[in-house]
């Protein structure tokens, strides 16, 4: 049995909390948008959609959490943090952290 890599040797990642447009009605739609962004930015790997919820924010928008590899974090976060990104691409950044627990806590405090 192969030994597991130590924590220091495993790939670093960041978690980004997303606000999803009211027009997005499925997990597969959200994955498709994330994949389009990944291809456009030529990221080393596709960000992974971890959490997905509809109609949880007061304005009727949904939320999601994506896992992004550390080298891809800055270009991805900047792209989805641009002004009007929610209207243009359907998602925008609300929060981020190196721990998914913190992102979940922050998103739950918004509703």
C-alpha positions in Angstrom: 0.0 0.0 0.0 1.4 3.4 -1.0 2.1 5.9 1.7 0.0 9.0 1.8 1.8 12.3 1.1 2.5 14.5 4.1 0.4 17.6 4.4 3.3 19.8 3.4 3.8 17.9 0.1 0.1 17.8 -1.0 -1.0 20.4 -3.5 -2.2 23.6 -1.9 -5.7 24.9 -2.7 -8.1 27.7 -1.9 -11.9 27.7 -1.5 -14.0 30.4 -3.0 -17.6 31.2 -2.0 -19.7 32.1 -5.0 -22.9 34.0 -5.5 -24.9 32.4 -8.3 -27.3 34.4 -10.6 -31.1 33.8 -10.1 -31.0 32.5 -13.8 -28.8 29.5 -12.8 -31.1 26.6 -11.8 -28.9 23.5 -11.7 -25.6 22.2 -10.5 -24.7 21.2 -14.1 -25.2 24.7 -15.3 -22.9 26.0 -12.7 -20.2 23.4 -13.5 -20.5 24.4 -17.2 -19.9 28.1 -16.4 -16.9 27.2 -14.2 -15.4 25.0 -17.0 -15.9 27.8 -19.5 -14.0 30.2 -17.2 -11.3 27.6 -16.7 -10.8 27.2 -20.4 -10.8 30.9 -21.1 -8.2 31.6 -18.4 -6.2 28.4 -19.4 -6.0 27.2 -15.8 -3.9 24.2 -14.9 -7.0 22.2 -13.8 -10.7 22.8 -13.6 -12.0 24.2 -10.3 -14.1 21.7 -8.5 -17.7 22.6 -7.4 -18.1 21.4 -3.9 -21.3 23.0 -2.5 -24.3 24.2 -4.4 -27.6 25.7 -3.1 -30.4 27.6 -4.8 -32.4 30.6 -3.4 -30.5 31.0 -0.2 -29.6 34.7 -0.3 -32.2 37.4 0.4 -32.0 38.6 -3.3 -33.0 35.1 -4.5 -29.5 34.2 -5.7 -27.9 30.9 -4.9 -24.5 30.1 -3.4 -21.7 27.7 -4.2 -18.2 26.8 -3.2 -15.4 25.9 -5.6 -12.0 24.4 -4.8 -9.2 26.0 -6.8 -5.5 25.0 -7.0 -3.3 27.7 -5.5 -1.5 28.6 -8.8 -5.0 29.2 -10.4 -6.5 31.0 -7.5 -5.5 34.6 -8.3 -6.6 34.7 -12.0 -9.8 32.9 -11.2 -10.7 35.1 -8.3 -9.9 38.3 -10.2 -12.0 37.2 -13.1 -15.1 36.5 -11.0 -14.6 39.6 -8.9 -14.8 42.0 -11.7 -17.6 44.6 -11.7 -20.8 43.2 -13.1 -19.5 39.6 -13.2 -22.8 38.4 -11.8 -24.6 39.8 -14.8 -22.0 39.0 -17.4 -21.1 35.4 -16.5 -23.6 34.4 -13.8 -21.3 34.1 -10.8 -19.4 36.4 -8.6 -17.0 36.0 -5.6 -18.3 36.6 -2.1 -15.5 35.2 0.1 -12.4 32.9 0.0 -10.2 31.0 2.4 -7.7 28.2 2.7 -10.3 26.3 4.8 -13.7 25.2 3.4 -15.2 25.4 6.9 -14.6 29.1 7.1 -16.2 29.7 3.6 -19.2 27.7 4.7 -19.6 29.7 7.9 -19.3 33.0 6.0 -21.9 32.0 3.4 -24.3 30.8 6.0 -24.1 34.1 7.9 -25.2 35.9 4.7 -28.8 34.5 4.6 
